[in-house]
Amino acid sequence: MPSNRTVRPAKGRSAANPSNYSQLYKQSEQNLLQSSTLAAPAADPAAPQRSSHEVDWKQEYGFVLQDLRHLMVISLALLAVIVGLGFVL
């Protein structure tokens, strides 16, 4: 009795699914070398170099300080709720 199944050719392992760790490591090393050679930007000698003395830290990290203040207010409110519930319950 003939079957209706078609015979598919055997496929090799793809590069996305290596069969062992050494193949994975070699592929990632090759990708890293290729990306570093392609993405290496040329340094612009005319661009001025900024030192840490010229950076306005309040402007650069203002959002961080604002988030820390919000977290402090929320944590103090939660602590007050916990202490209050401790006296009530």
Number of C-alpha atoms within 10 A of each C-alpha: 3 4 5 6 6 6 6 6 6 6 6 6 9 8 10 8 9 13 11 8 9 10 13 15 12 11 15 12 12 12 12 12 12 11 11 11 10 9 9 8 8 6 7 7 7 6 7 7 7 8 7 7 7 8 10 10 10 10 8 9 10 12 11 11 11 11 11 12 12 12 12 12 12 12 12 12 12 12 12 12 11 12 11 11 10 9 7 7 5
